[in-house]
Amino acid sequence: MALQRFWANGEALPAETIAEIHDGLSLALDALDGANVRRVNVTEAKGHLRWALRRASTLVEATQ
């Protein structure tokens, strides 16, 4: 049985999706980790953030 999280209205959220969003945010942080951050790192981090935002928006729209 898959682990599920719940909205306040009692509707279940798939834990796999939340884990994917967490992974995208973690990758964005990893891209900016370190003392010497270059433009390519910022571009990579923006890509991960956009992906996580799209995934979160899809999740929210699906529950409404």
All heavy atoms as TSV, in Angstrom:
chain	resi	resn	atom	element	x	y	z
A	1	MET	N	N	0.838	-1.173	0.000
A	1	MET	CA	C	0.000	0.000	0.000
A	1	MET	C	C	0.888	1.242	0.000
A	1	MET	O	O	1.831	1.350	0.763
A	1	MET	CB	C	-0.891	-0.011	1.233
A	1	MET	CG	C	-1.867	1.123	1.277
A	1	MET	SD	S	-3.002	0.842	2.646
A	1	MET	CE	C	-3.324	2.505	3.073
A	2	ALA	N	N	0.576	2.180	-0.880
A	2	ALA	CA	C	1.382	3.392	-0.998
A	2	ALA	C	C	1.062	4.372	0.129
A	2	ALA	O	O	-0.078	4.486	0.566
A	2	ALA	CB	C	1.125	4.060	-2.341
A	3	LEU	N	N	2.100	5.040	0.587
A	3	LEU	CA	C	1.930	6.077	1.588
A	3	LEU	C	C	1.189	7.250	0.960
A	3	LEU	O	O	1.469	7.634	-0.159
A	3	LEU	CB	C	3.296	6.537	2.087
A	3	LEU	CG	C	3.311	7.687	3.087
A	3	LEU	CD1	C	2.672	7.254	4.395
A	3	LEU	CD2	C	4.731	8.150	3.317
A	4	GLN	N	N	0.221	7.806	1.661
A	4	GLN	CA	C	-0.530	8.942	1.140
A	4	GLN	C	C	-0.564	10.057	2.155
A	4	GLN	O	O	-0.559	9.829	3.349
A	4	GLN	CB	C	-1.960	8.528	0.791
A	4	GLN	CG	C	-2.035	7.555	-0.357
A	4	GLN	CD	C	-3.461	7.233	-0.721
A	4	GLN	OE1	O	-4.353	7.374	0.093
A	4	GLN	NE2	N	-3.659	6.794	-1.939
A	5	ARG	N	N	-0.593	11.285	1.656
A	5	ARG	CA	C	-0.769	12.465	2.490
A	5	ARG	C	C	-2.128	13.042	2.149
A	5	ARG	O	O	-2.672	12.779	1.096
A	5	ARG	CB	C	0.335	13.473	2.229
A	5	ARG	CG	C	1.690	12.845	2.494
A	5	ARG	CD	C	2.771	13.856	2.467
A	5	ARG	NE	N	4.041	13.165	2.524
A	5	ARG	CZ	C	4.851	13.207	3.545
A	5	ARG	NH1	N	4.546	13.896	4.602
A	5	ARG	NH2	N	5.982	12.568	3.527
A	6	PHE	N	N	-2.690	13.838	3.054
A	6	PHE	CA	C	-4.047	14.314	2.859
A	6	PHE	C	C	-4.120	15.831	2.919
A	6	PHE	O	O	-3.430	16.466	3.710
A	6	PHE	CB	C	-4.976	13.723	3.923
A	6	PHE	CG	C	-5.158	12.239	3.783
A	6	PHE	CD1	C	-4.295	11.363	4.414
A	6	PHE	CD2	C	-6.161	11.732	3.000
A	6	PHE	CE1	C	-4.444	9.998	4.278
A	6	PHE	CE2	C	-6.333	10.361	2.849
A	6	PHE	CZ	C	-5.461	9.496	3.492
A	7	TRP	N	N	-4.963	16.410	2.052
A	7	TRP	CA	C	-5.321	17.822	2.133
A	7	TRP	C	C	-6.259	17.994	3.316
A	7	TRP	O	O	-6.770	17.037	3.887
A	7	TRP	CB	C	-6.064	18.267	0.869
A	7	TRP	CG	C	-5.201	18.447	-0.332
A	7	TRP	CD1	C	-5.110	17.592	-1.387
A	7	TRP	CD2	C	-4.319	19.523	-0.623
A	7	TRP	NE1	N	-4.235	18.064	-2.316
A	7	TRP	CE2	C	-3.736	19.254	-1.863
A	7	TRP	CE3	C	-3.963	20.686	0.041
A	7	TRP	CZ2	C	-2.815	20.114	-2.455
A	7	TRP	CZ3	C	-3.059	21.539	-0.551
A	7	TRP	CH2	C	-2.498	21.250	-1.777
A	8	ALA	N	N	-6.536	19.223	3.674
A	8	ALA	CA	C	-7.432	19.512	4.788
A	8	ALA	C	C	-8.844	18.981	4.518
A	8	ALA	O	O	-9.567	18.627	5.437
A	8	ALA	CB	C	-7.487	21.009	5.061
A	9	ASN	N	N	-9.230	18.886	3.240
A	9	ASN	CA	C	-10.563	18.392	2.913
A	9	ASN	C	C	-10.636	16.865	2.900
A	9	ASN	O	O	-11.668	16.296	2.573
A	9	ASN	CB	C	-11.046	18.963	1.578
A	9	ASN	CG	C	-10.212	18.489	0.405
A	9	ASN	OD1	O	-9.304	17.696	0.559
A	9	ASN	ND2	N	-10.520	18.991	-0.770
A	10	GLY	N	N	-9.545	16.198	3.246
A	10	GLY	CA	C	-9.545	14.746	3.351
A	10	GLY	C	C	-9.182	14.017	2.074
A	10	GLY	O	O	-9.156	12.799	2.043
A	11	GLU	N	N	-8.897	14.747	1.015
A	11	GLU	CA	C	-8.559	14.121	-0.256
A	11	GLU	C	C	-7.107	13.651	-0.234
A	11	GLU	O	O	-6.204	14.382	0.191
A	11	GLU	CB	C	-8.777	15.127	-1.381
A	11	GLU	CG	C	-8.798	14.483	-2.728
A	11	GLU	CD	C	-9.317	15.451	-3.774
A	11	GLU	OE1	O	-10.176	16.279	-3.452
A	11	GLU	OE2	O	-8.833	15.353	-4.904
A	12	ALA	N	N	-6.855	12.452	-0.692
A	12	ALA	CA	C	-5.515	11.863	-0.627
A	12	ALA	C	C	-4.601	12.413	-1.720
A	12	ALA	O	O	-5.026	12.677	-2.835
A	12	ALA	CB	C	-5.610	10.350	-0.774
A	13	LEU	N	N	-3.339	12.579	-1.387
A	13	LEU	CA	C	-2.307	12.970	-2.337
A	13	LEU	C	C	-1.336	11.810	-2.496
A	13	LEU	O	O	-0.971	11.179	-1.511
A	13	LEU	CB	C	-1.521	14.178	-1.827
A	13	LEU	CG	C	-2.273	15.467	-1.612
A	13	LEU	CD1	C	-1.347	16.510	-1.012
A	13	LEU	CD2	C	-2.833	15.962	-2.914
A	14	PRO	N	N	-0.898	11.529	-3.709
A	14	PRO	CA	C	0.082	10.452	-3.880
A	14	PRO	C	C	1.442	10.864	-3.338
A	14	PRO	O	O	1.964	11.922	-3.679
A	14	PRO	CB	C	0.122	10.246	-5.391
A	14	PRO	CG	C	-0.392	11.513	-5.976
A	14	PRO	CD	C	-1.320	12.106	-4.965
A	15	ALA	N	N	1.991	10.057	-2.476
A	15	ALA	CA	C	3.283	10.372	-1.857
A	15	ALA	C	C	4.404	10.391	-2.900
A	15	ALA	O	O	5.373	11.127	-2.742
A	15	ALA	CB	C	3.594	9.354	-0.772
A	16	GLU	N	N	4.254	9.618	-3.966
A	16	GLU	CA	C	5.280	9.590	-5.004
A	16	GLU	C	C	5.421	10.965	-5.657
A	16	GLU	O	O	6.518	11.410	-5.951
A	16	GLU	CB	C	4.948	8.554	-6.081
A	16	GLU	CG	C	4.911	7.128	-5.596
A	16	GLU	CD	C	3.594	6.742	-4.938
A	16	GLU	OE1	O	2.605	7.493	-5.081
A	16	GLU	OE2	O	3.566	5.708	-4.271
A	17	THR	N	N	4.304	11.642	-5.872
A	17	THR	CA	C	4.337	12.958	-6.486
A	17	THR	C	C	5.017	13.965	-5.574
A	17	THR	O	O	5.816	14.791	-6.024
A	17	THR	CB	C	2.907	13.427	-6.821
A	17	THR	OG1	O	2.294	12.447	-7.646
A	17	THR	CG2	C	2.914	14.743	-7.538
A	18	ILE	N	N	4.712	13.909	-4.294
A	18	ILE	CA	C	5.340	14.819	-3.343
A	18	ILE	C	C	6.842	14.544	-3.277
A	18	ILE	O	O	7.651	15.474	-3.209
A	18	ILE	CB	C	4.666	14.701	-1.964
A	18	ILE	CG1	C	3.231	15.203	-2.083
A	18	ILE	CG2	C	5.439	15.467	-0.907
A	18	ILE	CD1	C	2.399	15.058	-0.852
A	19	ALA	N	N	7.227	13.293	-3.350
A	19	ALA	CA	C	8.649	12.944	-3.348
A	19	ALA	C	C	9.338	13.476	-4.602
A	19	ALA	O	O	10.481	13.942	-4.535
A	19	ALA	CB	C	8.817	11.434	-3.241
A	20	GLU	N	N	8.657	13.432	-5.755
A	20	GLU	CA	C	9.225	13.968	-6.993
A	20	GLU	C	C	9.461	15.469	-6.875
A	20	GLU	O	O	10.498	15.978	-7.309
A	20	GLU	CB	C	8.300	13.691	-8.172
A	20	GLU	CG	C	8.212	12.251	-8.577
A	20	GLU	CD	C	7.146	12.021	-9.627
A	20	GLU	OE1	O	6.461	12.982	-10.020
A	20	GLU	OE2	O	7.001	10.875	-10.064
A	21	ILE	N	N	8.496	16.189	-6.306
A	21	ILE	CA	C	8.636	17.635	-6.126
A	21	ILE	C	C	9.802	17.928	-5.188
A	21	ILE	O	O	10.623	18.810	-5.446
A	21	ILE	CB	C	7.327	18.250	-5.612
A	21	ILE	CG1	C	6.240	18.127	-6.680
A	21	ILE	CG2	C	7.519	19.703	-5.209
A	21	ILE	CD1	C	4.845	18.450	-6.191
A	22	HIS	N	N	9.904	17.162	-4.124
A	22	HIS	CA	C	11.025	17.314	-3.177
A	22	HIS	C	C	12.346	17.083	-3.882
A	22	HIS	O	O	13.317	17.830	-3.678
A	22	HIS	CB	C	10.846	16.342	-2.015
A	22	HIS	CG	C	11.967	16.391	-1.033
A	22	HIS	ND1	N	13.068	15.577	-1.138
A	22	HIS	CD2	C	12.165	17.165	0.061
A	22	HIS	CE1	C	13.896	15.837	-0.147
A	22	HIS	NE2	N	13.375	16.800	0.594
A	23	ASP	N	N	12.415	16.066	-4.723
A	23	ASP	CA	C	13.648	15.776	-5.456
A	23	ASP	C	C	14.021	16.929	-6.388
A	23	ASP	O	O	15.194	17.290	-6.495
A	23	ASP	CB	C	13.508	14.483	-6.258
A	23	ASP	CG	C	13.440	13.256	-5.374
A	23	ASP	OD1	O	13.801	13.345	-4.180
A	23	ASP	OD2	O	13.024	12.195	-5.887
A	24	GLY	N	N	13.023	17.501	-7.071
A	24	GLY	CA	C	13.305	18.628	-7.955
A	24	GLY	C	C	13.856	19.824	-7.201
A	24	GLY	O	O	14.791	20.489	-7.653
A	25	LEU	N	N	13.279	20.104	-6.038
A	25	LEU	CA	C	13.775	21.216	-5.219
A	25	LEU	C	C	15.175	20.927	-4.681
A	25	LEU	O	O	16.019	21.825	-4.614
A	25	LEU	CB	C	12.799	21.506	-4.082
A	25	LEU	CG	C	11.414	22.006	-4.525
A	25	LEU	CD1	C	10.490	22.098	-3.325
A	25	LEU	CD2	C	11.522	23.322	-5.255
A	26	SER	N	N	15.419	19.686	-4.318
A	26	SER	CA	C	16.755	19.305	-3.834
A	26	SER	C	C	17.801	19.445	-4.935
A	26	SER	O	O	18.918	19.906	-4.692
A	26	SER	CB	C	16.751	17.864	-3.323
A	26	SER	OG	O	15.943	17.750	-2.194
A	27	LEU	N	N	17.436	19.068	-6.163
A	27	LEU	CA	C	18.362	19.219	-7.282
A	27	LEU	C	C	18.676	20.687	-7.550
A	27	LEU	O	O	19.809	21.042	-7.882
A	27	LEU	CB	C	17.781	18.560	-8.536
A	27	LEU	CG	C	17.767	17.037	-8.535
A	27	LEU	CD1	C	16.963	16.513	-9.718
A	27	LEU	CD2	C	19.184	16.487	-8.558
A	28	ALA	N	N	17.663	21.551	-7.399
A	28	ALA	CA	C	17.891	22.987	-7.581
A	28	ALA	C	C	18.874	23.506	-6.533
A	28	ALA	O	O	19.781	24.285	-6.854
A	28	ALA	CB	C	16.572	23.747	-7.499
A	29	LEU	N	N	18.702	23.081	-5.295
A	29	LEU	CA	C	19.636	23.503	-4.243
A	29	LEU	C	C	21.038	22.967	-4.496
A	29	LEU	O	O	22.028	23.670	-4.286
A	29	LEU	CB	C	19.138	23.037	-2.880
A	29	LEU	CG	C	17.953	23.804	-2.302
A	29	LEU	CD1	C	17.480	23.139	-1.017
A	29	LEU	CD2	C	18.323	25.250	-2.051
A	30	ASP	N	N	21.128	21.730	-4.938
A	30	ASP	CA	C	22.434	21.141	-5.226
A	30	ASP	C	C	23.149	21.893	-6.343
A	30	ASP	O	O	24.370	22.036	-6.331
A	30	ASP	CB	C	22.298	19.670	-5.608
A	30	ASP	CG	C	21.938	18.791	-4.434
A	30	ASP	OD1	O	22.075	19.259	-3.280
A	30	ASP	OD2	O	21.500	17.645	-4.662
A	31	ALA	N	N	22.389	22.365	-7.339
A	31	ALA	CA	C	22.998	23.092	-8.452
A	31	ALA	C	C	23.614	24.408	-7.984
A	31	ALA	O	O	24.573	24.892	-8.571
A	31	ALA	CB	C	21.952	23.361	-9.536
A	32	LEU	N	N	23.055	24.987	-6.922
A	32	LEU	CA	C	23.569	26.265	-6.414
A	32	LEU	C	C	24.512	26.104	-5.236
A	32	LEU	O	O	24.953	27.092	-4.656
A	32	LEU	CB	C	22.384	27.158	-6.010
A	32	LEU	CG	C	21.455	27.562	-7.145
A	32	LEU	CD1	C	20.273	28.336	-6.610
A	32	LEU	CD2	C	22.204	28.363	-8.192
A	33	ASP	N	N	24.823	24.869	-4.883
A	33	ASP	CA	C	25.697	24.612	-3.749
A	33	ASP	C	C	27.149	24.885	-4.143
A	33	ASP	O	O	27.586	24.541	-5.231
A	33	ASP	CB	C	25.544	23.157	-3.296
A	33	ASP	CG	C	26.198	22.896	-1.966
A	33	ASP	OD1	O	26.369	23.857	-1.195
A	33	ASP	OD2	O	26.535	21.731	-1.696
A	34	GLY	N	N	27.872	25.495	-3.268
A	34	GLY	CA	C	29.289	25.742	-3.506
A	34	GLY	C	C	29.610	27.216	-3.549
A	34	GLY	O	O	28.743	28.076	-3.638
A	35	ALA	N	N	30.890	27.506	-3.497
A	35	ALA	CA	C	31.339	28.891	-3.445
A	35	ALA	C	C	31.384	29.543	-4.824
A	35	ALA	O	O	31.235	30.741	-4.953
A	35	ALA	CB	C	32.726	28.947	-2.813
A	36	ASN	N	N	31.583	28.750	-5.865
A	36	ASN	CA	C	31.740	29.290	-7.207
A	36	ASN	C	C	30.515	28.940	-8.051
A	36	ASN	O	O	30.511	27.957	-8.779
A	36	ASN	CB	C	33.017	28.724	-7.839
A	36	ASN	CG	C	33.386	29.431	-9.119
A	36	ASN	OD1	O	32.835	30.483	-9.423
A	36	ASN	ND2	N	34.303	28.855	-9.865
A	37	VAL	N	N	29.488	29.764	-7.972
A	37	VAL	CA	C	28.262	29.517	-8.726
A	37	VAL	C	C	28.361	30.261	-10.056
A	37	VAL	O	O	28.614	31.465	-10.090
A	37	VAL	CB	C	27.024	29.992	-7.934
A	37	VAL	CG1	C	25.768	29.807	-8.749
A	37	VAL	CG2	C	26.920	29.232	-6.621
A	38	ARG	N	N	28.139	29.539	-11.126
A	38	ARG	CA	C	28.228	30.121	-12.466
A	38	ARG	C	C	26.844	30.209	-13.091
A	38	ARG	O	O	25.885	29.646	-12.585
A	38	ARG	CB	C	29.144	29.278	-13.341
A	38	ARG	CG	C	30.542	29.253	-12.806
A	38	ARG	CD	C	31.434	28.481	-13.697
A	38	ARG	NE	N	32.790	28.526	-13.134
A	38	ARG	CZ	C	33.809	27.994	-13.712
A	38	ARG	NH1	N	33.677	27.356	-14.842
A	38	ARG	NH2	N	34.995	28.082	-13.148
A	39	ARG	N	N	26.770	30.897	-14.194
A	39	ARG	CA	C	25.491	31.086	-14.885
A	39	ARG	C	C	24.848	29.747	-15.255
A	39	ARG	O	O	23.640	29.585	-15.151
A	39	ARG	CB	C	25.691	31.928	-16.136
A	39	ARG	CG	C	24.394	32.187	-16.875
A	39	ARG	CD	C	24.617	33.108	-18.011
A	39	ARG	NE	N	25.015	34.407	-17.469
A	39	ARG	CZ	C	24.771	35.549	-18.058
A	39	ARG	NH1	N	24.158	35.568	-19.208
A	39	ARG	NH2	N	25.156	36.671	-17.511
A	40	VAL	N	N	25.648	28.796	-15.665
A	40	VAL	CA	C	25.107	27.492	-16.034
A	40	VAL	C	C	24.442	26.824	-14.826
A	40	VAL	O	O	23.421	26.148	-14.967
A	40	VAL	CB	C	26.194	26.591	-16.675
A	40	VAL	CG1	C	27.237	26.192	-15.656
A	40	VAL	CG2	C	25.568	25.377	-17.311
A	41	ASN	N	N	25.004	27.035	-13.624
A	41	ASN	CA	C	24.406	26.477	-12.415
A	41	ASN	C	C	23.064	27.127	-12.117
A	41	ASN	O	O	22.113	26.453	-11.713
A	41	ASN	CB	C	25.334	26.653	-11.217
A	41	ASN	CG	C	26.671	25.998	-11.414
A	41	ASN	OD1	O	27.628	26.679	-11.740
A	41	ASN	ND2	N	26.745	24.702	-11.239
A	42	VAL	N	N	22.986	28.434	-12.313
A	42	VAL	CA	C	21.733	29.146	-12.071
A	42	VAL	C	C	20.677	28.703	-13.076
A	42	VAL	O	O	19.519	28.487	-12.720
A	42	VAL	CB	C	21.963	30.676	-12.138
A	42	VAL	CG1	C	20.655	31.422	-12.052
A	42	VAL	CG2	C	22.903	31.115	-11.023
A	43	THR	N	N	21.071	28.535	-14.323
A	43	THR	CA	C	20.145	28.071	-15.352
A	43	THR	C	C	19.621	26.675	-15.021
A	43	THR	O	O	18.428	26.397	-15.167
A	43	THR	CB	C	20.835	28.062	-16.731
A	43	THR	OG1	O	21.326	29.373	-16.997
A	43	THR	CG2	C	19.886	27.632	-17.820
A	44	GLU	N	N	20.497	25.813	-14.576
A	44	GLU	CA	C	20.092	24.461	-14.182
A	44	GLU	C	C	19.118	24.508	-13.005
A	44	GLU	O	O	18.090	23.821	-12.997
A	44	GLU	CB	C	21.314	23.626	-13.821
A	44	GLU	CG	C	20.976	22.219	-13.402
A	44	GLU	CD	C	22.201	21.425	-12.959
A	44	GLU	OE1	O	23.338	21.921	-13.108
A	44	GLU	OE2	O	22.003	20.312	-12.447
A	45	ALA	N	N	19.427	25.335	-12.014
A	45	ALA	CA	C	18.555	25.458	-10.841
A	45	ALA	C	C	17.186	25.996	-11.237
A	45	ALA	O	O	16.157	25.513	-10.757
A	45	ALA	CB	C	19.200	26.370	-9.806
A	46	LYS	N	N	17.144	26.978	-12.130
A	46	LYS	CA	C	15.868	27.518	-12.604
A	46	LYS	C	C	15.042	26.441	-13.292
A	46	LYS	O	O	13.829	26.377	-13.128
A	46	LYS	CB	C	16.103	28.676	-13.577
A	46	LYS	CG	C	16.509	29.960	-12.928
A	46	LYS	CD	C	16.669	31.035	-14.001
A	46	LYS	CE	C	17.089	32.346	-13.441
A	46	LYS	NZ	N	17.254	33.373	-14.487
A	47	GLY	N	N	15.705	25.603	-14.066
A	47	GLY	CA	C	15.003	24.509	-14.739
A	47	GLY	C	C	14.365	23.549	-13.742
A	47	GLY	O	O	13.217	23.135	-13.916
A	48	HIS	N	N	15.112	23.196	-12.701
A	48	HIS	CA	C	14.573	22.306	-11.673
A	48	HIS	C	C	13.412	22.964	-10.925
A	48	HIS	O	O	12.414	22.314	-10.612
A	48	HIS	CB	C	15.666	21.897	-10.684
A	48	HIS	CG	C	16.688	20.986	-11.268
A	48	HIS	ND1	N	16.387	19.760	-11.835
A	48	HIS	CD2	C	18.044	21.110	-11.385
A	48	HIS	CE1	C	17.479	19.181	-12.263
A	48	HIS	NE2	N	18.505	19.984	-12.005
A	49	LEU	N	N	13.548	24.259	-10.636
A	49	LEU	CA	C	12.471	24.971	-9.936
A	49	LEU	C	C	11.215	25.062	-10.796
A	49	LEU	O	O	10.101	24.884	-10.298
A	49	LEU	CB	C	12.943	26.367	-9.524
A	49	LEU	CG	C	13.935	26.408	-8.378
A	49	LEU	CD1	C	14.447	27.830	-8.186
A	49	LEU	CD2	C	13.307	25.896	-7.099
A	50	ARG	N	N	11.387	25.369	-12.087
A	50	ARG	CA	C	10.217	25.429	-12.984
A	50	ARG	C	C	9.522	24.076	-13.056
A	50	ARG	O	O	8.295	23.988	-13.044
A	50	ARG	CB	C	10.638	25.891	-14.379
A	50	ARG	CG	C	10.868	27.376	-14.487
A	50	ARG	CD	C	10.996	27.806	-15.944
A	50	ARG	NE	N	12.098	27.145	-16.612
A	50	ARG	CZ	C	13.327	27.636	-16.710
A	50	ARG	NH1	N	13.618	28.807	-16.165
A	50	ARG	NH2	N	14.264	26.973	-17.340
A	51	TRP	N	N	10.321	23.002	-13.149
A	51	TRP	CA	C	9.735	21.667	-13.211
A	51	TRP	C	C	8.942	21.364	-11.934
A	51	TRP	O	O	7.814	20.857	-12.010
A	51	TRP	CB	C	10.836	20.611	-13.395
A	51	TRP	CG	C	10.284	19.248	-13.468
A	51	TRP	CD1	C	9.841	18.597	-14.581
A	51	TRP	CD2	C	10.063	18.355	-12.373
A	51	TRP	NE1	N	9.362	17.362	-14.238
A	51	TRP	CE2	C	9.487	17.185	-12.899
A	51	TRP	CE3	C	10.291	18.437	-11.015
A	51	TRP	CZ2	C	9.145	16.100	-12.091
A	51	TRP	CZ3	C	9.948	17.360	-10.222
A	51	TRP	CH2	C	9.387	16.209	-10.754
A	52	ALA	N	N	9.523	21.674	-10.775
A	52	ALA	CA	C	8.842	21.415	-9.498
A	52	ALA	C	C	7.564	22.248	-9.390
A	52	ALA	O	O	6.543	21.759	-8.903
A	52	ALA	CB	C	9.774	21.706	-8.324
A	53	LEU	N	N	7.613	23.482	-9.852
A	53	LEU	CA	C	6.428	24.336	-9.814
A	53	LEU	C	C	5.326	23.797	-10.721
A	53	LEU	O	O	4.155	23.762	-10.334
A	53	LEU	CB	C	6.789	25.768	-10.216
A	53	LEU	CG	C	5.653	26.770	-10.215
A	53	LEU	CD1	C	5.029	26.888	-8.824
A	53	LEU	CD2	C	6.134	28.122	-10.690
A	54	ARG	N	N	5.689	23.364	-11.924
A	54	ARG	CA	C	4.686	22.771	-12.827
A	54	ARG	C	C	4.080	21.509	-12.209
A	54	ARG	O	O	2.873	21.287	-12.294
A	54	ARG	CB	C	5.320	22.433	-14.174
A	54	ARG	CG	C	5.488	23.590	-15.098
A	54	ARG	CD	C	5.807	23.146	-16.524
A	54	ARG	NE	N	6.907	22.211	-16.612
A	54	ARG	CZ	C	8.189	22.556	-16.761
A	54	ARG	NH1	N	8.527	23.830	-16.831
A	54	ARG	NH2	N	9.120	21.640	-16.854
A	55	ARG	N	N	4.910	20.705	-11.592
A	55	ARG	CA	C	4.429	19.453	-10.979
A	55	ARG	C	C	3.501	19.763	-9.818
A	55	ARG	O	O	2.453	19.130	-9.653
A	55	ARG	CB	C	5.629	18.631	-10.505
A	55	ARG	CG	C	5.321	17.219	-10.171
A	55	ARG	CD	C	5.032	16.436	-11.448
A	55	ARG	NE	N	4.836	15.061	-11.094
A	55	ARG	CZ	C	3.699	14.393	-11.309
A	55	ARG	NH1	N	2.701	14.966	-11.907
A	55	ARG	NH2	N	3.590	13.151	-10.934
A	56	ALA	N	N	3.860	20.754	-8.996
A	56	ALA	CA	C	3.008	21.138	-7.876
A	56	ALA	C	C	1.692	21.734	-8.366
A	56	ALA	O	O	0.631	21.448	-7.815
A	56	ALA	CB	C	3.744	22.133	-6.982
A	57	SER	N	N	1.752	22.543	-9.417
A	57	SER	CA	C	0.527	23.132	-9.971
A	57	SER	C	C	-0.392	22.040	-10.513
A	57	SER	O	O	-1.603	22.093	-10.304
A	57	SER	CB	C	0.871	24.106	-11.096
A	57	SER	OG	O	1.583	25.194	-10.597
A	58	THR	N	N	0.175	21.069	-11.178
A	58	THR	CA	C	-0.616	19.946	-11.691
A	58	THR	C	C	-1.280	19.198	-10.544
A	58	THR	O	O	-2.446	18.818	-10.627
A	58	THR	CB	C	0.282	18.992	-12.494
A	58	THR	OG1	O	0.893	19.729	-13.544
A	58	THR	CG2	C	-0.513	17.844	-13.063
A	59	LEU	N	N	-0.544	19.002	-9.477
A	59	LEU	CA	C	-1.070	18.293	-8.307
A	59	LEU	C	C	-2.225	19.060	-7.682
A	59	LEU	O	O	-3.261	18.486	-7.358
A	59	LEU	CB	C	0.049	18.075	-7.299
A	59	LEU	CG	C	-0.314	17.366	-6.008
A	59	LEU	CD1	C	-0.799	15.964	-6.291
A	59	LEU	CD2	C	0.857	17.338	-5.073
A	60	VAL	N	N	-2.066	20.362	-7.531
A	60	VAL	CA	C	-3.115	21.187	-6.921
A	60	VAL	C	C	-4.340	21.219	-7.817
A	60	VAL	O	O	-5.477	21.098	-7.340
A	60	VAL	CB	C	-2.589	22.600	-6.631
A	60	VAL	CG1	C	-3.714	23.537	-6.242
A	60	VAL	CG2	C	-1.552	22.542	-5.520
A	61	GLU	N	N	-4.142	21.379	-9.123
A	61	GLU	CA	C	-5.285	21.410	-10.048
A	61	GLU	C	C	-6.044	20.082	-10.051
A	61	GLU	O	O	-7.251	20.065	-10.189
A	61	GLU	CB	C	-4.807	21.741	-11.461
A	61	GLU	CG	C	-4.363	23.169	-11.611
A	61	GLU	CD	C	-3.720	23.440	-12.961
A	61	GLU	OE1	O	-3.638	22.499	-13.793
A	61	GLU	OE2	O	-3.291	24.584	-13.177
A	62	ALA	N	N	-5.319	18.985	-9.914
A	62	ALA	CA	C	-5.966	17.672	-9.921
A	62	ALA	C	C	-6.812	17.437	-8.683
A	62	ALA	O	O	-7.755	16.652	-8.716
A	62	ALA	CB	C	-4.905	16.581	-10.040
A	63	THR	N	N	-6.502	18.125	-7.604
A	63	THR	CA	C	-7.254	17.900	-6.361
A	63	THR	C	C	-8.427	18.846	-6.207
A	63	THR	O	O	-9.185	18.722	-5.261
A	63	THR	CB	C	-6.324	18.046	-5.137
A	63	THR	OG1	O	-5.771	19.350	-5.123
A	63	THR	CG2	C	-5.241	16.993	-5.153
A	64	GLN	N	N	-8.560	19.806	-7.108
A	64	GLN	CA	C	-9.670	20.752	-6.986
A	64	GLN	C	C	-10.869	20.295	-7.767
A	64	GLN	O	O	-10.883	19.546	-8.622
A	64	GLN	CB	C	-9.248	22.136	-7.471
A	64	GLN	CG	C	-8.225	22.730	-6.551
A	64	GLN	CD	C	-7.795	24.120	-7.012
A	64	GLN	OE1	O	-8.183	24.590	-8.060
A	64	GLN	NE2	N	-6.981	24.745	-6.209
